[in-house]
Amino acid sequence: MFGTNNKYFIGFLLVTAMFSGGCKLGQDSPEIGFEFRYQVVFPEPGQLKAWIPVPQNDAFQTISDLRVKSDLTYRTLYDSVYHNRFIVVDDVIGEIPDTLIITFNVRRKETGIDTTGSKPDYLKLFRSPFKMVPDDIRFTKIADSLDSNGEFFVRRVYDYVLNNMEYDKSGEGWGRGDAIYACEIGKGNCTDYHSLFNAIVRARGIPARFHIGFPLPAEQSGNIEGYHCWTDFYIPGKGWIPVDISEADKHPEKREYYYGTLDNRRVDFTIGRDIPLPDGTAEDVVNYIIFPYVKLNGKPGNAYQKTISFREFPDSPVSSE
């Protein structure tokens, strides 16, 4: 099933059996609905090329009524590897700043097992190394140390990351999703937790996908300041099983919940690492993307200002956590 990792096949079947009735499917959980607003201002004059990610439908979220308001020239394009969706701006900014506003509606429910996306080439993509999540002997050693008998390997990786990582955004190096940094330092944010997890499970040939999006605050409306990421891994015969290790670390009482389930107060924007931006150059490949990627006069930079907000619909139920 997983190429050169055949010696672990029996153990992997045991992991499969572990999930025969354990994870929530999510299909019957309450949905919440909200309007999402993503505003980007381009204040500097020059030739502009910008990529703004926008979410798509999946098994647990429905995106509707997508609207773009701007005088700028833009197109909707998809990257060639993961098929993430982007609003791509290509225009000239004058002395007066230009603004692009993206709004859409979201219906989101609790996430469980996703049974889509299991073709061989797709699975191979998520077993492959990435720049910040490489093949490395240290991940193989960790994997071997966790699984003497082959049972419950993925859950042991989840517990290993929880026990060996600390949510800490001080210093430098965190936030890049650098699996080696996370392994050596043992600190970071959600990108680092899930990159370490992915590196270890991939050492056994298990596909794992990196997701990034936005969390919804507890209030019914307001600005969203930061992103959030999580991951899922593939079990033959079952599907993609989600985990959110950094949230489990911040909320120890939900350690079991976040292994196999995600709350509905989030929106998933993009999947993958080393993402080639559509209609970009060979250099326009991003580690991951949630905020705009902007080039002014051909040079990448931060020539933009963003405001991200949401408004929950009145008929939304209480969160399903």
C-alpha positions in Angstrom: 0.0 0.0 0.0 2.8 2.4 0.9 5.7 1.5 -1.3 8.9 0.9 0.6 7.1 0.8 4.0 5.7 -2.7 3.6 7.4 -4.0 6.8 4.9 -1.8 8.7 1.8 -3.0 6.8 0.5 -5.2 9.6 0.9 -2.4 12.1 -0.9 -0.1 9.7 -3.8 -2.5 9.5 -4.0 -2.5 13.3 -4.3 1.3 13.1 -7.1 0.9 10.6 -8.9 -1.4 12.9 -8.5 1.1 15.7 -10.7 3.6 13.7 -13.5 1.1 12.8 -15.8 2.9 15.2 -13.9 5.5 17.1 -14.0 8.8 15.2 -17.0 11.0 14.7 -18.2 11.4 11.2 -19.5 14.9 11.6 -22.3 14.6 9.1 -25.1 15.2 11.7 -23.5 17.9 13.8 -25.1 21.4 13.8 -24.0 23.9 11.2 -23.2 27.5 11.9 -23.5 30.1 9.2 -21.6 33.3 8.8 -20.6 36.0 6.3 -16.8 36.4 5.8 -15.2 39.6 4.6 -11.6 39.8 3.4 -10.5 43.4 2.6 -7.1 44.2 1.1 -5.8 47.7 0.5 -2.8 48.3 -1.9 -1.4 51.7 -0.8 1.8 51.9 -2.9 2.0 52.9 -6.6 3.5 50.5 -9.2 2.8 47.4 -11.2 0.9 45.0 -8.9 0.5 41.2 -8.9 -1.3 39.8 -5.9 -2.7 36.4 -4.9 -5.5 36.2 -2.3 -6.7 32.7 -1.3 -10.4 32.0 -1.1 -12.0 28.9 0.3 -14.0 26.2 -1.5 -16.6 23.6 -0.7 -15.6 20.4 1.0 -17.2 17.7 3.1 -17.7 20.0 6.0 -18.1 23.5 4.7 -20.2 25.2 2.0 -19.1 28.4 0.4 -21.7 30.5 -1.4 -22.4 34.0 -2.8 -18.7 34.8 -3.4 -18.5 38.5 -4.4 -15.4 40.6 -5.3 -15.7 44.4 -5.2 -12.8 46.3 -6.8 -11.8 48.5 -9.7 -8.7 46.4 -10.2 -8.3 43.8 -12.9 -8.5 40.3 -11.4 -9.1 36.7 -12.2 -10.1 33.5 -10.4 -7.4 30.9 -10.8 -6.4 27.6 -9.2 -2.9 26.3 -8.4 -1.7 23.4 -10.5 -0.9 21.0 -7.6 -3.5 21.2 -4.9 -6.2 23.2 -6.8 -6.5 25.8 -4.2 -8.6 28.8 -5.4 -7.2 32.4 -5.7 -8.2 35.8 -6.6 -5.3 37.0 -8.7 -4.9 40.7 -9.2 -2.8 42.0 -12.1 -3.0 45.8 -12.5 -1.2 49.2 -12.0 -1.7 51.1 -8.8 -1.7 54.8 -9.1 -1.1 57.5 -6.5 -4.5 56.8 -4.9 -4.6 53.5 -3.0 -6.8 50.7 -4.5 -9.0 48.3 -2.5 -10.2 44.8 -3.2 -13.0 43.4 -1.0 -14.0 39.7 -1.1 -17.1 38.5 0.7 -18.8 35.2 0.9 -21.1 33.1 3.0 -20.0 30.0 4.9 -22.0 27.1 6.3 -19.6 25.1 8.5 -20.2 21.9 10.6 -18.1 19.8 12.9 -15.4 18.0 11.0 -14.9 14.2 11.2 -13.8 11.6 8.7 -13.5 12.8 5.1 -13.9 10.0 2.7 -12.9 12.0 -0.5 -9.5 12.4 -2.1 -8.1 8.9 -2.0 -6.8 8.2 -5.5 -3.2 6.9 -5.6 -1.6 10.0 -7.1 -3.4 12.2 -4.5 -2.2 10.0 -1.6 1.4 10.0 -3.0 1.4 13.8 -3.0 0.8 13.9 0.7 3.4 11.2 1.5 6.0 13.3 -0.3 8.6 15.6 1.5 8.4 19.4 1.4 11.0 22.0 1.9 10.0 22.5 5.6 8.8 19.0 6.1 11.7 16.9 4.7 12.6 13.3 4.8 15.1 13.1 7.7 16.5 10.4 9.9 15.4 12.0 13.1 11.8 11.6 12.1 12.3 7.9 11.3 14.0 7.4 14.7 11.0 9.0 16.5 8.6 6.9 14.5 10.5 3.7 15.4 10.7 4.7 19.0 6.9 5.1 19.2 5.9 1.8 17.6 7.5 -1.4 18.8 4.5 -3.5 17.9 2.8 -1.4 15.2 -0.3 -0.7 17.2 -2.0 2.7 17.4 1.0 4.4 15.7 -0.8 7.6 14.6 -2.3 8.2 18.1 1.1 7.7 19.6 2.5 10.4 17.2 -0.3 12.7 18.3 0.5 12.1 22.0 4.2 12.5 21.3 3.8 15.9 19.7 1.5 17.0 22.5 4.0 15.9 25.1 7.1 17.3 23.4 5.8 20.7 22.0 5.0 23.9 23.8 2.9 26.6 22.3 5.4 29.5 22.4 5.7 32.3 19.8 8.8 33.9 21.4 12.1 34.3 19.6 12.8 33.4 16.0 12.1 30.5 13.8 8.5 29.6 14.8 5.6 30.0 12.5 7.2 28.6 9.4 6.0 25.1 9.8 9.6 23.9 10.0 9.5 20.3 11.2 13.2 20.1 12.0 13.0 23.4 14.0 10.0 22.0 15.9 11.8 18.7 16.6 14.9 20.4 17.9 13.4 23.4 19.8 10.1 21.8 20.9 8.3 25.2 20.7 6.2 27.0 18.1 2.7 27.7 16.9 0.1 25.6 15.0 2.2 25.4 11.8 5.1 23.9 13.8 3.0 21.3 15.7 1.4 19.9 12.6 4.5 20.0 10.5 6.3 17.8 13.1 3.3 15.5 13.2 3.2 15.2 9.4 6.9 14.5 9.2 6.7 11.6 11.7 3.7 9.9 10.2 5.1 10.3 6.7 8.2 8.5 7.9 5.9 5.4 7.9 4.4 6.2 4.5 1.1 7.6 5.9 -0.3 10.5 3.9 -0.9 13.7 5.9 -2.4 17.0 4.7 -1.6 20.5 6.0 -4.7 22.8 6.3 -4.8 26.5 7.0 -7.7 28.8 7.5 -9.2 31.2 10.1 -10.7 30.5 13.5 -13.9 32.3 14.5 -13.8 34.2 17.8 -16.5 33.3 20.4 -18.3 36.6 19.6 -21.0 36.7 16.9 -19.1 39.2 14.9 -15.8 41.0 14.8 -12.3 41.1 13.3 -10.1 38.0 12.9 -6.5 38.8 13.6 -4.7 35.5 13.1 -4.8 32.3 11.1 -5.1 28.7 12.4 -3.9 25.4 10.9 -4.4 21.7 11.5 -3.8 18.5 9.7 -5.4 15.2 8.7 -4.0 11.8 7.9 -5.3 9.0 5.7 -6.4 5.5 6.8 -7.2 3.0 4.1 -10.8 2.0 4.1 -11.8 4.9 6.3 -10.6 8.3 4.9 -8.9 11.4 6.2 -8.9 11.7 10.0 -8.5 15.3 11.3 -6.4 16.3 14.3 -5.7 19.7 15.9 -2.8 19.2 18.2 -2.0 22.9 19.1 -5.7 23.4 20.2 -5.5 20.2 22.2 -2.4 21.5 23.9 -4.0 24.8 24.7 -7.1 23.0 26.0 -6.0 19.8 27.7 -9.6 18.9 28.5 -10.3 18.5 24.8 -7.3 16.2 24.1 -9.6 13.4 23.0 -12.0 15.6 21.1 -9.3 17.1 18.8 -8.1 13.6 17.8 -10.6 12.8 15.1 -12.8 15.8 15.4 -12.6 19.6 14.7 -15.0 22.2 16.0 -17.2 24.1 13.5 -15.9 27.6 14.4 -13.3 27.8 11.6 -13.1 28.1 7.8 -10.7 26.1 5.8 -8.9 28.1 3.1 -6.0 26.2 1.6 -4.3 22.7 1.6 -0.7 21.9 1.1 2.9 23.1 1.2 5.2 24.4 -1.4 2.2 25.8 -3.3 2.9 27.1 -6.9 0.9 30.2 -7.4 -1.2 30.2 -10.5 0.1 32.5 -13.3 3.2 33.2 -11.4 6.9 32.7 -12.1 9.0 29.7 -11.1 9.9 31.6 -8.0 6.3 32.2 -6.9 6.1 29.1 -4.8 4.9 29.7 -1.2 5.6 27.6 1.9 1.8 27.9 2.7 -0.7 30.7 2.1 -3.5 32.4 4.1 -2.6 36.1 3.8 -2.0 37.9 0.4 1.1 37.2 -1.5 2.0 40.5 -3.2 4.6 41.6 -5.8 5.1 45.2 -6.5 7.2 46.0 -9.6 8.2 42.4 -9.7 9.4 42.2 -6.1 7.7 40.2 -3.3 6.9 42.3 -0.2 4.3 43.6 2.2 2.7 46.3 0.0 -0.8 45.7 1.4 -3.0 46.2 4.4 -5.6 43.6 5.3 -8.8 43.6 7.4 -10.5 40.2 7.9 -13.9 40.0 9.7 -17.0 37.9 10.1 -20.6 38.2 11.0 -22.5 35.1 12.3 -26.0 34.5 11.0 -28.8 34.9 13.7 -30.1 31.3 13.1 -26.7 29.6 13.9 -26.8 27.1 16.7 -24.4 27.0 19.7 -21.0 25.7 18.8 -20.8 21.9 18.6 -17.7 21.5 20.7 
